[in-house]
Amino acid sequence: MPTSRSAMITGVTGQDGSYLAELLLSKGYQVHGMVRRSSAFNTSRIDHLHMGGKANPNFFLHYGDLADAGSLRDILDLAQPDEIYNLGGQSHVRVSFDQPEYTMEVNGTAVLRFLEALRFHLKHGGKAARFYQAGSSEMFGRAKPPQNEGTRFEPRSPYAVAKVAAHHEVVNYRESYGLFLCNGILFNHESPRRGENFVTRKITRAAARIKLGLEHRLTLGNLEPRRDWGFAGDYVEAMWRMLQQEEPDDYVIATGVSNSIRGFLDLAFATVGLDWHEFVDTDPRFLRPSEVDDIEGDASKARDLLGWKPTMDFASLVEMMVEADLELARTEIRTEG
């Protein structure tokens, strides 16, 4: 397939970034991913795209940082992207209470910095790029479900506050400068590539390892919150569709079904034939200072205007994650054996 378009992805090493890179490469894009310099390699989710005999010749990595406007401008000038997907930032809600200033810097102020870098790029003859900003259902906070694009934001964490700021920055620049900028308000989305410090992956990983005797207990915080969980691979398709429209807009992406963390535990441990009540402890150290109790998205607008809908239901998602973690655990046993 001939390469016709170029895309830039921040957060390319993350769950969403890796799925999006695969999607865009399959559509013939040249993909430029931005990675932060680190003393440890953190590219495991995308190693298959840029290393070894199957490396994709249209996939490129560049060092950069959302806190560094110069690096943003440099990558924009080099990549000349048609599309930009800003997926980078501090993504853990609980951690945002411990690092509120850093969270606001990379999730809020950095978006303003990026938009200014884009304006500078265009002002100096760069290609007019369409821009996607990764929002979050956490922005709705205490708002009663179901939540849609017209629901008032009531953020309950430094993470959510920063995401709300970024959302309004995008709207302001879109209205002020006529740029093609979109906000995707994505509800929780998971996969086997989810980070191990997120509750869903903690659960599926523990279920697999307890089943195989590698662990014996799992400690969690509040088990009552309800979330609208979907598959990350579906959600990156929605991101791409937003930037293919004639006019820029903002969209909620969700399944429309919420389940509790208890429900997630039920399915995950049932997949391996165990009762989670026998293995799970709760610890107040894992509680958030303020909690979001129930979020459930209404993605009618995305369904009607983008032609998007989820392909994987909740039970299938949980089973897929557990099966992947079972395979990882078996690999660990074979390696150690």
N, C-alpha and C positions, 0 to 999 in steps of 0.2 A: 504494500500500500504506500503510495507516495506521500512524503511529508509535505503538508501544506500550511500547518499552523504551529505556532509556538506557545507554550504555556510555562508560567513560573509558579512554583508551589513552595510556600514556606511551611515548615512543619512536615516536610516530605518524609522524614524518618518515623513519623507517628503512624498510628493505626489508619486514620483517614488519608493521610498523605500517601501511604503505600498503595492503598486501594485506588486512589484517584490517579496516581502515576500509572498504574497498570491499565486503568480505563482509558486514559488519554493516549497512551502508547498504542493501545489496540485500535484506536481511531486514527492513527497516523500522525499524531502530534510529535513535535520535538519538545521534550520536557526538561525544564531546568529546575532542579530542586535546590533550595537553600538549606544548608546545614550549619549549625554552630560548631566552632572549633572546640574540641574536647580532648582531654588526655586519654579517654577511653572510647573505643569504637561503639557507636550507638546506631549502626545502620543495618541491624540484622533483618529488619522487615523489608529492606530494599536491596539487600546484597545480590539477590538473584537477577536484579535489573542492571547492575553495573559491574559485576565481578564474574570471572570465569568464562567458559566457552560460550555461554548463552547470554552474555551481556548484550543489552540493547544499544545499538549505535546511536539512537536518538535520545538517550537519557544522559543527562549531565548533572554533576553536582558542583555547587559553588559555596565557598565559605562566606557566611554573612550572619548578621544578627539584627533582630528587630529593634534593638537599642542603638543601632549604628546607622544613621541616615546615609552616610557615605557608601556603605556596603550595599544598601538597597538601591541607590542610584547606579552603582557600578554594575550590579546584576541586571537591572532594567536596561541599561545601555548595551550590555553584552548580549542578553537574550532577545531583546526586542520582542517581548511577548505580545500575543494577541489577547491572551487571557491570563489573569493573575488570581491565584487562589490563596488567600491568607488564612492558613490553618495553624500557624505557629502560636506559641504562647504557653502560659502556665495553665495546665488543664485540670488540676485537681482542686475540687471545691474545698475540701477540708484543709488542705495545705494553705489555701488562700487566707485563712484566719491566722495562720502562723507567719505568713509572708504577705501581708496586705499591700505594702508599698511596692514590692517587686511585682506582684500580680497586677496592680494598676499600671505599672510602667510598661509591661510587655503585652498586656491584654487591652489596655485602654489608650494610653499615650502613644504607644508604638503604632497603633492604627492611624492616628493623626499624623505621625511621622511618615508613615508609608504613603498616605494620601498626598502629603506635601511632596514626597519624592516622586510620585507619579505626576503631579502637576508640573514639577520641574522638568521631568523627562519629556512631557508633551510640549512644554514651552520651548524646549531646545531641540525640537525636531524629531523626537522619539515617536514610535508607533502608538496610536491610540489604542490602549488596552482596556478590556473589560475586567472588572474587579469584583471578586467574591469575598465577602467577609463572613467568617464562621461565628455566628451567634449561638445562643444556647437557651434551652427551655428554662434553665435556672433563672433567667431574667424575669420570668413571671412570678416566681416566689410564692407569695400567699394568695395570688389570684385564683379564683375558683375555676376548676376544670369544667368543660374542656376549654383550652386556651387556643386562640387563633391570632391572626395578624392585628386584630383590633383590640385585643385584651391589654389592659393596662399593665405595665411592668411594675412589679413590687419586689425588687431584689432582696435576698436574705443572706448574702455573703459578699465578701470583698470580690470574689470571682465574678459574681453576678453583676455587681455594681460596675466593674470594669467593662464587662460585656455590654451593659446598657449604654455606657459612655461611648463605646466603639460603634454601637448601632446608630446612635444619634449623629455621631461624626460622619458616618457614611451617608445618612439621609441629608445632612447639611451640605456636604460637598456635592452630592448629586443634584440638589436643588440650586445650589449657588453657582456651580461651574458647568453644569450640563454633562457631567461625566457618567459613564455607564457603570454604576456601582450597585451591587445587590447585597442584601443581608439574607443569609439563610439561618432561620431560627430552628435549629435542629434539636429534636428531643433525643433522649439517651439512645445511643447506638453502640452495639457491641460486636465482638467477633473473637475468634481465637487469637487475634493480634492485639487485643486489648491489653493494656499495661497491667502487671500483676499487683499493683497497689490500688486498683479500682475494685469496688466491692463485688462486681459480677465475676471478674476473673479470680479474685480471691476465693470465691465460692466454688467455681468450676475446677480450679486447680486443686483446692483442698479435697473436694469430693473424689477426684481421681487419685490423689496421692494417699488419702486415707484408705480407699478401696484396695490399693496395692501395698499397703503397709509402710509407706514412706513417711507418713505423718499420722498423728493420732487425734489432734484437736484443731479447731478453728475458732478464733476469737473475732467477734464483730461488734459493732455499736448498735444503733437503733435498727430494729427489724421491721418497723411499721411503715416507713415511707413507701409511697407507691410511685412508680415510674412507668413511662411509656417507652418500652424497649424495642428497638428494631435492629436490623442488620446493617452494619457499616457499609458493606458493599452496595446495598441499595441506596444509601444516603448520598454517596459520592456521585451517583448517577443524577440525583436531583440537583446537586451543585452544578454539574455540567449543563444540565438543561436550563438552569436559570440564566446562564450566560449566552444561551442560543436564542433568547427571545428578542423581539423587535425593540422592546422598551425595558429598562431596568426596573426592578421592583423587589419587594421583600416577601419571603415565603416561609410559612411554618412547614416543617417536614416531620411527620410522625406517623405512627400506626393507628392511632385512635383507640388503643386499648392499654389500660394501665394494670400493673400487677405489683404486689408488695414484695419486699425483700424476702419475706417468709415464703411467698409463692415461688420466688426464684430458687430458694433453698429446697423446697419440696420437689421441684422438677429436677434439679441438678443431682441431688442425692438419690432420688428414685431411679435416675438413669443408670446408676451403679448399684442399685439394689440395697441402698442403705436408708436409715431413718436419721435425718439430720439432728433431731432432738438429742440423740445419744452422743453427738460429737461437737456441738457448737456451744460456745460460751459467749456472754456479752460483757463488755468492759466499758465503763463510762468515759475512759480516755479516748475512745473512738467516736464520741458524740460530737456533733457540731454545736457551737454556741447558739445558733439559731437554725432551725430545720425547715426544709420545704416538704410539706406533708404529702401533697398529691398533685401530680402534673400529668395531664393527658391531652394530647394535641389534636386539633381539628385541622387536618391538611386538605380540606375541600378545595382551597384555592390552588394548591399545587396539583391536585388531581385534575381540576378543570382546565387550568391554563398551561400546565407543564406536561400533562398527560402522564404524571408520575403516580405510582402506587407501590407499596412494599411488596416484595415477593416472598418473604419468609415470615412465618408467624412466631410467636413467643416460644412455644414449646420446641419447635424445630431449631430455633436459635440456641436455646439452652443446651439441647442435646448435641448440637454441632460443637459447641465450646467444650463440653465435657469430653466428648470423644477425642477432640484434638489434644486435650490435656492428659487423657489416658495414654495416648500415643507418646507424648513427651515423657511421661513418667516411665513408660515401658522402655523407652530409649535410654533414660537415665539408669535404669536397672541393668540393661544389657551392657552399657558402657562401664559401670562400676563392677559388673560381674566378670 
